[in-house]
Amino acid sequence: MVGVDEYSARKGRHYGTVLVDVETRRPIDLLPDREALSLAAWLALRARAWLAPVCFEAWFRSVFTFADQP
């Protein structure tokens, strides 16, 4: 399972997305922004046997719509 959150760099002037392996609590990848399309593209390149959004911000709510499209 993958956890998704945002991170801040440059004292809050730049935001990105961090993807974490929930079981090992280790980072998997860092995305350079927090755009829904970037996260959807990342998910599209990986096997998505199970996606379960738990609590997420408005900036990537639409990811699950993008990710479910063929």
C-alpha positions as CSV (number, residue, x, y, z in Angstrom):
1,M,0.0,0.0,0.0
2,V,1.2,3.5,-0.9
3,G,0.8,6.5,1.3
4,V,0.7,9.9,-0.4
5,D,1.4,13.3,1.3
6,E,2.9,16.6,0.4
7,Y,6.2,18.1,1.4
8,S,7.5,21.6,1.5
9,A,10.9,22.8,0.4
10,R,12.4,26.2,0.4
11,K,10.6,27.3,3.5
12,G,7.1,26.8,2.1
13,R,7.7,28.2,-1.4
14,H,7.8,24.9,-3.2
15,Y,5.6,21.9,-2.6
16,G,5.9,18.4,-3.9
17,T,4.4,14.9,-3.3
18,V,6.0,12.1,-1.3
19,L,5.0,8.5,-1.9
20,V,5.6,6.1,1.0
21,D,5.5,2.4,1.5
22,V,3.0,2.2,4.3
23,E,4.2,-1.2,5.6
24,T,7.9,-0.3,5.7
25,R,7.4,3.4,6.3
26,R,10.1,4.2,3.7
27,P,9.8,6.7,0.9
28,I,9.2,5.2,-2.5
29,D,9.4,8.3,-4.7
30,L,9.3,12.1,-4.7
31,L,7.3,14.0,-7.3
32,P,8.4,17.6,-8.1
33,D,4.9,19.0,-7.6
34,R,1.5,18.3,-6.1
35,E,-0.5,18.2,-9.2
36,A,-3.2,15.6,-9.6
37,L,-2.0,14.7,-13.1
38,S,1.5,14.0,-11.9
39,L,0.2,11.6,-9.3
40,A,-2.2,10.0,-11.7
41,A,0.7,9.4,-14.2
42,W,2.8,7.9,-11.5
43,L,0.0,5.5,-10.5
44,A,-0.7,4.6,-14.1
45,L,2.9,3.3,-14.5
46,R,2.5,0.9,-11.6
47,A,0.2,-2.0,-11.0
48,R,-2.8,-0.8,-9.1
49,A,-4.5,-3.9,-7.8
50,W,-6.0,-1.9,-4.9
51,L,-6.4,1.8,-4.4
52,A,-8.0,3.0,-1.2
53,P,-8.1,6.7,-0.5
54,V,-8.3,7.3,3.2
55,C,-7.8,11.0,3.9
56,F,-6.7,13.4,1.2
57,E,-6.5,17.0,0.2
58,A,-8.4,18.7,-2.5
59,W,-5.4,19.1,-4.7
60,F,-5.4,15.4,-5.7
61,R,-9.0,14.3,-5.2
62,S,-9.4,13.9,-8.9
63,V,-6.4,11.5,-9.2
64,F,-8.7,8.6,-8.6
65,T,-10.9,9.7,-11.5
66,F,-7.8,10.0,-13.8
67,A,-6.3,6.7,-12.5
68,D,-9.4,4.7,-13.2
69,Q,-9.6,5.8,-16.8
70,P,-8.1,3.3,-19.4
